[in-house]
Amino acid sequence: MRLFFWLCLLLLIPGLLARVSVGNAGLLPSDLLLPIFSGLWLAQKLFIERKIPMPKFLLPGLVFLAVALISFVLGAHDLAFKEQVLSFSYWIRFASLLIFGLAAADFYGNTREELIFFGTRIMWILGLVITLGLIQFYLIPDISTWSTEGGWDPHTGRLLGTWMDPNFIAGLLGFALPLLMGCWYETNNKKLLLSLLIIISVVALFLTFSRSGSLAAVIGLGIFFLLRDPKIIVLGILILSLGISLNERAQKRFIEFSGTVSSVLLQDTDEIDPTAKLRFKSWRDSFELYRKYPVMGIGFNTYRYKASEEGIVDENYFSAGGADSTLLTILVTTGTLGALAFVWIWWQLFLTHLQRFFYSKQNFRSINLGFSAGIASLLVHSLFVNSLLFPLILLPTFAISGVLDALNKKG
């Protein structure tokens, strides 16, 4: 089962290149392998060993799954059978991701040595994802030739890697950087390798030119260093300023971001750049849809079809599966009840590991802080991108949380 476990995590490396188009949406290999792994592992635990880990995220996760299921049943009854199956598969995906976190706690949450084994291999996977991204950035900076056929946006001159989207890979890096810093403070033997991974992660994040990813990383690292080593914040500001000043593309993105923020505060949409303007339109239209179904929403993962009926999206586009914000997508599809349950999951993850940094006496306090800061980064990122519904981000997130949760309970 452990080999099966790592096979699922290794799917982060091929990313969206392994996606298969199904009904104008897309399925990843993990959508097939994860339910099989999760079902086998759960059956073994329930019927043979009769013992199952209980990490902090399990209860809010189960509550959210219950609300999402009820929402789906109420909202998907008038969809075609194929659309119902495709929508329900995403409920199976989220349930499988939660179970994957339980399995991680079971396999690698027993000793510090297991944590090191697990963490080292996660870092190698992250390093490979980044390396492939750097290769793509320098050898294939323009994917517009394949964007139409593959269903991806035609990003040019940005680091995409095998994830085919600079914003998603920036979200991963924004989550990973505070966690890597936490590991750096805890280890004595591998500081050089960790330093190298941190440096190439920062470079890769910069080359995505993702404003949402950069903002998320700044928030995550800001929380980490504010609580762990405040003097580093000054150095970080200097490095960020230097990076922007030396790169014309970064200057342009920063000016666009500043203009957008200023325009929003002043209620003047004329200065908002085209990408942000589309995002604001998506938010406005989606919120209007939520107001029609405020309690249970339109049905979990039925956004592509219900929003298409309202003229908000074109269901033929790959990106039509949700609003340009995870929390707004959840609010629209599962209503207020589902959104509250969903926020509970992430608040639980953030608060639990933050408390362990302050009150635990174990020697991986900084890792708990790094994880908590990484969750804060993801929450910020999810305001602009559907990152908290993206399986390649959720896969390592729940796995790492499960391992840390089990170790803290044993400590």
N, C-alpha and C positions, 0 to 999 in steps of 0.2 A: 504493500500500500504506500510505503514511503516513496518508492520509485514513481508511482502513479501521481503522488502529491507533487513531486518535482517536475514531472512532465507537464502538469497544469501550469506551474510557475514559469517554466521555460517558454510557454506560449507568449510571454511578454516580448520575446526577442523578434519573432516574425511579425508581431503586431497586427495591423490592419491589412497587411499584404496577404494574409491568409483568410481574409473575409470573403464570404460567399453571399452574393445577392439573392435574396428570397423575398418575393412580393414587394419590391421597391424598398425593402429594408435590408439589413445585413446580419448574417450570423457568423460568429467566430468559432474556431475549433473548440474554444473553451465552453461554448454553449452546448456542445455535445459531450465533451469529456468531463466537465465539472459535475453535471447531474449524475453521471455514472459513478464517478469517484465518491461524491457526497452520499449517494444512495447506498453504496457498498459499505462505506465507513460507518454511516449511521446505523445500518442494519447490524453490523458487527458489534457496535457499542450497545445497542438497545437489546438485542436478542441473545448475544453470547456473553459479553463482558458485563452487561447491565450496569455500566458506569459511563457517564458522559461529562466532559468539562462544562463549566457554567461561567463563562466570561461575562463581564459587566454589560457588554453590548447585546447579550442574548435576549433578555426580557424586552427591551425596547424594539429589538429586531423582530421578535415574534409578534408584538403588538402591531407594528407597521405592516407586517405580512398579512395579518388578519384583516386590518382595515383595507389594505390594497386588494385583497381577494374579494371582499364584499363589494368594494367599488367596481372591480372588474365585472363581477356578476351583474351588478345593476346597470352598468354602462355599456357592456359589450353585447347585450342580448340581440340587438338589431344589426349587428355586423355579420358579414358573410363568414362562413365556417373557417375559411382559410385565414381571414383577418383575426378571428377569435383565437385560433391556434397560435398564430404569430404573436399576438398581444400577450397571451398567457405564457408563452415561452420566456418572456422577460420577467414574469413573476417567478418562474422556476429558476431563472438565472440568479435573481437576487437571493432567493432561499439557498441556492447552492453555494453562493459566496459566503453567506453567514455560516453554513456548515463547514466550509473550508477553513474558516477562522477557528472553529472548534477543533478540527483535525490538527491544525498547526499547534494549538495549545497541548493537545494530546501527544504529539510526536516530539516537540522540541521545547516544551515548557516545564521540564523537570529539573534541569541542572544548568549552571552557568556555562558548562562546556557545550551543552546542546544549543544554548543561545548563540555562542560564538560560531558553532558549526552552521547554524541556520543563517545568522547574520552575514557570515563570510560569503555564502553562496548567493544570497540576495544581492550583495554588493557586486559580485561578478556578473550577475544578470543585468544589473543596472549599468555596469561598465560596458557591457556588450551593446545594450540599447543605445547608449550615448555614442559609442564608437561607430556604430552603423549610421547614426545621425550625422556625425562629423564627415564620414565618407560621402554620404548623400549630399551634404551641404557643399562640399568642394567639387564633387564629380558630377552631380545631377542637381544643380540649384533650381532648375525649372522643370516642374512636372506637368506643365499644362498640356503636353502632348498626350499624356495618359489620363488627365483629370476627368474628361468627359466620359470615357469608357469605364473608368474605375469608380466613378461616382464621388470623387474627391474634389474639394475646392482647389482651384489652380494657383496655389501659393508659389511665389517666385522669390528666389534669393533668401529663403528662410530654412532653418534646420527643421526637418520633418521626421527624418529617419524612417523606420518601417511603420511608424504610427500614422504617417501620412497627414498629420495635422500638427502644426506648431503649437497650438494652444493646449492640446492634450499632453504632449510631451513636456511642455512648460509647466503644466499642472503637476505632473509626476515629479519633476525636478524641484518645484517649489515645496512639495511635500518631503522630498528626500533630503534636501540640504540641511534643515534643522536637525533631522534625525542623524545624518552623517556627522554633524558637529557634536551631537551628544555622544556618539560612539568615539569620536576623536578625543574627547575629554576623559573617557572611561578607560581607554586602552593605553598600554605602554609599549607594546611590541610591534604594532602595525601602523604607527603614526605616519610613516612616510607614504605607504600605499593609500591610506585614508586621505592624506593631504592631496595626493595626486588625483584621487577620485573626486574630492571636493572641488579642486581647481577646474578639472575638465567639466564638472557639472555646472559650475558657474559660467564657464565659457559657452557651453552648449545652451544654457538658458538664455544668455545674452544673444546668441545667434538665432534663436527662435523669433526674436523681435516681437514677442508676445507681451502686450501691455498687461493683460490680466494675469499672466504667469509671473511677470516681474513684480507686479504689485503684491501678489500672493506671497512670493518668496521674501520680499522686503518685510511684510507683516510677520511671517513665520520666523524669519531670522531675527527680526526686531524683538519679538517676544522672548526668543531663546536667549539672546545676549543681554537683554534688559534684566533678566532674572539670574543669568549664569555669569556673565562677564561684561558689564556695561561699557567698559572702555573700548571694546571692539566695535561698538556702534559708530564711533567717530571714524575709525579706519574704514568701515564699510561704506560710509557716506563718501569718503574720499575716493575709494575704488569705483563706486557707482558713478560719481561725477566724472572721473577720468575716462571711464568706458564710454559714457555718453558724448563727451567732448571730442573723442578721437574717432568716432564712427558717424558718418553722415546719415546712414539709415536709422541709427538709434536716435539721433537728434530729431529727425523727422517724426519718428513715432512718439517721442517725448513731447514735441510741440503739439502734435495732434491730440495726445492725451490731455495735455494742459488746456488746450482750446476746448475740448469736449467738457472737461470738468467745469471750466469757467462758464461755458454756455449753459450747462445744466443749472448751475447755481443762479445764473442771471435769467434763466428761462428764455434763452435766445438760441433756437436750434439752428440758426444759419451757420454757426461756426463749427458744428459737429461734423467730424469726418464721415465719409459714406458708410464705413463699416459700423461705426457706433450708431449712426442714424438708423440703419437696418435693425440693429439690436434693440434700440429704444422702441421701434415700431413693433417688433416681436413682443416685447414686454407689455406694451400698451394693449395690443390685440389679445394677448393671452390673458391678461388680467380681466379684460372685459368678458372673456369666456368663463373665467372662474366665477365672476359675479352672477352668472346664470345658474351655476351649480356649486354653491358655496360650501355645502356640508360634506358630500362624498365625492364631489368632482365628476368628471365626464367618464371615468373608468380608467383604471390603471393601465398605462401604456396604450391607450386608444387615441392619443393626441394626433397621430398621423392622419387618422380617418375622421375624427370628430372636428378637428381644426380645419381640415380640408373642406368639410361640409360648410363651415362658416366662412370660407374664403381666406383664411389666415395663412395657410401654407399650401404648397403643391405636393400632394402625397407621393409623387413620383421621385422627389428628391430624397437623397440619402439622409440629409440633415433635417428632414421634416418630422423626425420622431419626437421632438420636444421644443419648448421655448428655449431661447438662448440664456437659460439659467436653470440650474438643477432645482433649486427651491421653488421657483415659479412653475416649473414643469410638474413637480410633485403637488403643488397647490392646485393646479388646474385639473390634474388627473385623479387625485385622491381627496381633494377638498381640504377643508380646514383640519378635520380629524387626522387625515393621513399626513398632512404637513407637520402637525404637532408631534406625531409619533416619529416621523422621519428626523426632525430636529432633535428629538430626545436621543436618538441613536448617537448622533455626532456630538451633542453636548455631553453625553455620558462618557464617550471616548476622550474628549478634551479634558473634562473636569477630573475624571478618575486618574489619568496619568499625571496631571498637574499636581493633584493632591499627593501622589506618591513621590513626586520630586520634593515637595515641602516636608512631608512627614515620614517618609521611609528612610531607614538607616542603611539600606543595601547599597552596594557600590555601583549600581547602574541607575542611580538617580538621574544623571544627565541624559541617559537614553530615554527615560520616561518623559523628561522635559522636552527633549527633541521630538519625540512622537507627538506630544500634546501641541507643540508649536507647529508641527507638520499638519496636524488636523486643522488648526486655525488657518493655516495657509490654504488648505483645500476648501474650507468654508468660504474664504474670501474669493477664491478662484471660481467656486460654484455659483457665485452671483452672476457671472458673465458667461460661463460655459457649463455644459451638462457633465461636469467631471465626476460628480458623486453618483452618477448612474453609469459611468464608463467602466466596464468590467476589468480592463487592464490596469486601472488605478485601484479599484476596490479589491482586487485579488491580493496584492501585497499588503494593502492597508489592514484588512481583516486578519490576515495571517500574522502580521507583526503584532497587532493588538492582542491576538489570542496567546501568542508566546509570552509577551510581557505580562499579561494578566495572570497567567498560570504561574510564572516565576515569582511575581509579587505575592501571590497567595501562599506559596511555599516558603517565602523568605521570612 
